[in-house]
Amino acid sequence: MTNPSDSENEEEKEERDKPGEESELREKLEDISYRLARIERVLARIEPEMGDFKQSTRVIREGMDFYGSLFEMMGRFTGRQRLQRRFPEIGKDEISRLIVEALEGGKPLNISQLTVAVRRHRGTASRRIVRERIQRLIEIGIIQESHRDKKATYYKIADELL
């Protein structure tokens, strides 16, 4: 059995310990508050410089995007001219030009792969139209069949033109 005086002693002990815990918590809170104030001061000094840095990187990124798009446009233009000089039979047929561009990579491609390549640049293209253009390009001697597998026929630039 517990002695009533023992329970009073425990309560007294708890009461005496509370002020110690509170002062320890106050000290920790003050330390955290002090550290937070230091962080705020450092951020206040850095923030104006970060604004300039962010603006500079934005301007650099925009400039690179501009020059990147300019180089891409020039590449498309010179590529188109080169193809028209090399294959005047293509004329202004964009789909035929895109098929030849895709095959100029050297890797033989099937109709599905060529349709995807045309769609990537043009936005739309049907397999039927791509197949018709391939047949026309074979007839004029610009491309030829490379090989067949169980599912598809692969095409490449005609050997005479390489």
Short mmCIF file of the C-alpha atoms (twelve columns), coordinates in Angstrom:
data_MODEL
# 
_entry.id   MODEL 
# 
loop_
_atom_site.group_PDB 
_atom_site.id 
_atom_site.type_symbol 
_atom_site.label_atom_id 
_atom_site.label_alt_id 
_atom_site.label_comp_id 
_atom_site.label_asym_id 
_atom_site.label_seq_id 
_atom_site.Cartn_x 
_atom_site.Cartn_y 
_atom_site.Cartn_z 
_atom_site.pdbx_PDB_model_num 
ATOM 1   C CA . MET A 1   0.000  0.000   0.000    1 
ATOM 2   C CA . THR A 2   1.054  3.483   -0.663   1 
ATOM 3   C CA . ASN A 3   1.493  5.848   2.158    1 
ATOM 4   C CA . PRO A 4   -0.504 9.126   1.819    1 
ATOM 5   C CA . SER A 5   2.586  11.071  2.665    1 
ATOM 6   C CA . ASP A 6   4.398  9.375   -0.260   1 
ATOM 7   C CA . SER A 7   1.812  10.651  -2.756   1 
ATOM 8   C CA . GLU A 8   2.198  14.147  -1.362   1 
ATOM 9   C CA . ASN A 9   5.962  13.894  -1.762   1 
ATOM 10  C CA . GLU A 10  5.584  12.861  -5.419   1 
ATOM 11  C CA . GLU A 11  3.262  15.784  -6.151   1 
ATOM 12  C CA . GLU A 12  5.698  18.149  -4.502   1 
ATOM 13  C CA . LYS A 13  8.531  16.727  -6.560   1 
ATOM 14  C CA . GLU A 14  6.545  17.210  -9.790   1 
ATOM 15  C CA . GLU A 15  5.767  20.801  -8.838   1 
ATOM 16  C CA . ARG A 16  9.449  21.468  -8.153   1 
ATOM 17  C CA . ASP A 17  10.505 19.883  -11.486  1 
ATOM 18  C CA . LYS A 18  8.082  21.939  -13.584  1 
ATOM 19  C CA . PRO A 19  9.869  25.256  -13.141  1 
ATOM 20  C CA . GLY A 20  13.114 23.577  -14.248  1 
ATOM 21  C CA . GLU A 21  11.464 22.115  -17.348  1 
ATOM 22  C CA . GLU A 22  9.831  25.426  -18.176  1 
ATOM 23  C CA . SER A 23  13.112 27.297  -17.925  1 
ATOM 24  C CA . GLU A 24  14.783 24.670  -20.117  1 
ATOM 25  C CA . LEU A 25  12.001 24.997  -22.686  1 
ATOM 26  C CA . ARG A 26  12.285 28.805  -22.535  1 
ATOM 27  C CA . GLU A 27  16.027 28.553  -23.161  1 
ATOM 28  C CA . LYS A 28  15.463 26.249  -26.147  1 
ATOM 29  C CA . LEU A 29  12.760 28.531  -27.509  1 
ATOM 30  C CA . GLU A 30  15.021 31.573  -27.153  1 
ATOM 31  C CA . ASP A 31  17.829 29.689  -28.909  1 
ATOM 32  C CA . ILE A 32  15.508 28.746  -31.773  1 
ATOM 33  C CA . SER A 33  14.226 32.319  -31.954  1 
ATOM 34  C CA . TYR A 34  17.810 33.644  -32.065  1 
ATOM 35  C CA . ARG A 35  18.753 31.211  -34.846  1 
ATOM 36  C CA . LEU A 36  15.651 32.091  -36.835  1 
ATOM 37  C CA . ALA A 37  16.469 35.801  -36.532  1 
ATOM 38  C CA . ARG A 38  20.011 35.088  -37.837  1 
ATOM 39  C CA . ILE A 39  18.600 33.171  -40.808  1 
ATOM 40  C CA . GLU A 40  16.209 36.029  -41.554  1 
ATOM 41  C CA . ARG A 41  19.086 38.553  -41.482  1 
ATOM 42  C CA . VAL A 42  21.186 36.423  -43.841  1 
ATOM 43  C CA . LEU A 43  18.252 35.997  -46.220  1 
ATOM 44  C CA . ALA A 44  17.561 39.725  -46.131  1 
ATOM 45  C CA . ARG A 45  21.158 40.383  -47.267  1 
ATOM 46  C CA . ILE A 46  21.109 37.690  -49.959  1 
ATOM 47  C CA . GLU A 47  17.638 38.345  -51.355  1 
ATOM 48  C CA . PRO A 48  18.494 41.464  -53.442  1 
ATOM 49  C CA . GLU A 49  21.439 39.638  -54.983  1 
ATOM 50  C CA . MET A 50  19.271 36.591  -55.699  1 
ATOM 51  C CA . GLY A 51  16.777 38.805  -57.501  1 
ATOM 52  C CA . ASP A 52  19.530 40.042  -59.803  1 
ATOM 53  C CA . PHE A 53  20.782 36.486  -60.249  1 
ATOM 54  C CA . LYS A 54  17.301 35.187  -61.105  1 
ATOM 55  C CA . GLN A 55  16.778 38.003  -63.590  1 
ATOM 56  C CA . SER A 56  20.171 37.371  -65.194  1 
ATOM 57  C CA . THR A 57  19.531 33.658  -65.574  1 
ATOM 58  C CA . ARG A 58  16.088 34.371  -67.055  1 
ATOM 59  C CA . VAL A 59  17.599 36.742  -69.624  1 
ATOM 60  C CA . ILE A 60  20.310 34.220  -70.482  1 
ATOM 61  C CA . ARG A 61  17.738 31.428  -70.833  1 
ATOM 62  C CA . GLU A 62  15.542 33.587  -73.109  1 
ATOM 63  C CA . GLY A 63  18.563 34.479  -75.232  1 
ATOM 64  C CA . MET A 64  19.548 30.845  -75.571  1 
ATOM 65  C CA . ASP A 65  15.974 29.896  -76.502  1 
ATOM 66  C CA . PHE A 66  15.938 32.638  -79.137  1 
ATOM 67  C CA . TYR A 67  19.260 31.585  -80.670  1 
ATOM 68  C CA . GLY A 68  18.287 27.916  -80.449  1 
ATOM 69  C CA . SER A 69  15.096 28.535  -82.405  1 
ATOM 70  C CA . LEU A 70  17.024 30.674  -84.882  1 
ATOM 71  C CA . PHE A 71  19.569 27.891  -85.474  1 
ATOM 72  C CA . GLU A 72  16.771 25.344  -85.811  1 
ATOM 73  C CA . MET A 73  15.007 27.516  -88.392  1 
ATOM 74  C CA . MET A 74  18.249 28.041  -90.328  1 
ATOM 75  C CA . GLY A 75  18.920 24.283  -90.227  1 
ATOM 76  C CA . ARG A 76  15.462 23.538  -91.602  1 
ATOM 77  C CA . PHE A 77  15.866 26.137  -94.343  1 
ATOM 78  C CA . THR A 78  19.320 24.962  -95.434  1 
ATOM 79  C CA . GLY A 79  18.209 21.327  -95.151  1 
ATOM 80  C CA . ARG A 80  15.229 22.052  -97.380  1 
ATOM 81  C CA . GLN A 81  17.433 23.798  -99.944  1 
ATOM 82  C CA . ARG A 82  19.945 20.958  -99.890  1 
ATOM 83  C CA . LEU A 83  17.190 18.397  -100.434 1 
ATOM 84  C CA . GLN A 84  15.664 20.393  -103.263 1 
ATOM 85  C CA . ARG A 85  19.053 20.696  -104.983 1 
ATOM 86  C CA . ARG A 86  19.835 17.031  -104.447 1 
ATOM 87  C CA . PHE A 87  16.343 15.764  -105.311 1 
ATOM 88  C CA . PRO A 88  14.629 18.331  -107.549 1 
ATOM 89  C CA . GLU A 89  11.933 15.731  -108.318 1 
ATOM 90  C CA . ILE A 90  10.526 16.238  -104.840 1 
ATOM 91  C CA . GLY A 91  9.589  19.824  -105.635 1 
ATOM 92  C CA . LYS A 92  7.497  21.448  -102.945 1 
ATOM 93  C CA . ASP A 93  5.921  18.222  -101.663 1 
ATOM 94  C CA . GLU A 94  6.453  18.535  -97.917  1 
ATOM 95  C CA . ILE A 95  5.548  14.933  -97.105  1 
ATOM 96  C CA . SER A 96  8.024  13.538  -99.650  1 
ATOM 97  C CA . ARG A 97  10.703 15.888  -98.360  1 
ATOM 98  C CA . LEU A 98  10.091 14.771  -94.771  1 
ATOM 99  C CA . ILE A 99  10.257 11.096  -95.812  1 
ATOM 100 C CA . VAL A 100 13.609 11.683  -97.526  1 
ATOM 101 C CA . GLU A 101 14.884 13.674  -94.511  1 
ATOM 102 C CA . ALA A 102 13.943 10.802  -92.207  1 
ATOM 103 C CA . LEU A 103 15.719 8.283   -94.440  1 
ATOM 104 C CA . GLU A 104 18.835 10.436  -94.773  1 
ATOM 105 C CA . GLY A 105 19.729 9.365   -91.250  1 
ATOM 106 C CA . GLY A 106 20.960 6.159   -92.884  1 
ATOM 107 C CA . LYS A 107 18.758 3.754   -90.956  1 
ATOM 108 C CA . PRO A 108 16.106 1.924   -93.014  1 
ATOM 109 C CA . LEU A 109 12.578 2.689   -91.796  1 
ATOM 110 C CA . ASN A 110 9.169  1.120   -92.375  1 
ATOM 111 C CA . ILE A 111 5.932  2.922   -93.253  1 
ATOM 112 C CA . SER A 112 4.852  3.237   -89.619  1 
ATOM 113 C CA . GLN A 113 8.181  4.771   -88.592  1 
ATOM 114 C CA . LEU A 114 8.112  7.143   -91.560  1 
ATOM 115 C CA . THR A 115 4.526  8.168   -90.723  1 
ATOM 116 C CA . VAL A 116 5.595  8.973   -87.147  1 
ATOM 117 C CA . ALA A 117 8.542  11.032  -88.461  1 
ATOM 118 C CA . VAL A 118 6.247  13.000  -90.797  1 
ATOM 119 C CA . ARG A 119 3.690  13.558  -88.017  1 
ATOM 120 C CA . ARG A 120 6.422  14.785  -85.678  1 
ATOM 121 C CA . HIS A 121 7.265  17.638  -88.062  1 
ATOM 122 C CA . ARG A 122 3.950  18.240  -89.728  1 
ATOM 123 C CA . GLY A 123 1.394  17.431  -87.067  1 
ATOM 124 C CA . THR A 124 -0.713 15.146  -89.276  1 
ATOM 125 C CA . ALA A 125 -0.028 12.396  -91.779  1 
ATOM 126 C CA . SER A 126 -1.916 9.280   -92.760  1 
ATOM 127 C CA . ARG A 127 -0.265 5.935   -93.477  1 
ATOM 128 C CA . ARG A 128 -2.079 5.836   -96.832  1 
ATOM 129 C CA . ILE A 129 -0.617 9.171   -97.986  1 
ATOM 130 C CA . VAL A 130 2.855  8.247   -96.719  1 
ATOM 131 C CA . ARG A 131 2.619  4.909   -98.559  1 
ATOM 132 C CA . GLU A 132 1.586  6.733   -101.772 1 
ATOM 133 C CA . ARG A 133 4.547  9.139   -101.482 1 
ATOM 134 C CA . ILE A 134 6.917  6.223   -100.851 1 
ATOM 135 C CA . GLN A 135 5.692  4.515   -104.030 1 
ATOM 136 C CA . ARG A 136 6.208  7.745   -105.978 1 
ATOM 137 C CA . LEU A 137 9.726  8.178   -104.550 1 
ATOM 138 C CA . ILE A 138 10.546 4.557   -105.505 1 
ATOM 139 C CA . GLU A 139 9.270  5.146   -109.043 1 
ATOM 140 C CA . ILE A 140 11.503 8.201   -109.549 1 
ATOM 141 C CA . GLY A 141 14.473 6.400   -108.021 1 
ATOM 142 C CA . ILE A 142 15.040 8.412   -104.843 1 
ATOM 143 C CA . ILE A 143 14.351 5.596   -102.379 1 
ATOM 144 C CA . GLN A 144 14.339 1.817   -102.586 1 
ATOM 145 C CA . GLU A 145 13.289 -1.166  -100.516 1 
ATOM 146 C CA . SER A 146 15.981 -2.136  -98.070  1 
ATOM 147 C CA . HIS A 147 14.615 -5.389  -96.701  1 
ATOM 148 C CA . ARG A 148 11.459 -7.092  -95.466  1 
ATOM 149 C CA . ASP A 149 10.702 -8.898  -92.282  1 
ATOM 150 C CA . LYS A 150 7.577  -10.824 -91.247  1 
ATOM 151 C CA . LYS A 151 5.589  -7.667  -90.580  1 
ATOM 152 C CA . ALA A 152 6.956  -4.782  -92.635  1 
ATOM 153 C CA . THR A 153 8.992  -3.525  -95.564  1 
ATOM 154 C CA . TYR A 154 11.867 -1.166  -94.803  1 
ATOM 155 C CA . TYR A 155 13.005 1.651   -97.085  1 
ATOM 156 C CA . LYS A 156 16.239 3.579   -97.565  1 
ATOM 157 C CA . ILE A 157 17.751 6.191   -99.881  1 
ATOM 158 C CA . ALA A 158 18.560 4.613   -103.258 1 
ATOM 159 C CA . ASP A 159 22.119 3.219   -103.440 1 
ATOM 160 C CA . GLU A 160 22.840 5.230   -106.616 1 
ATOM 161 C CA . LEU A 161 22.280 8.487   -104.720 1 
ATOM 162 C CA . LEU A 162 24.552 7.718   -101.782 1 
# 
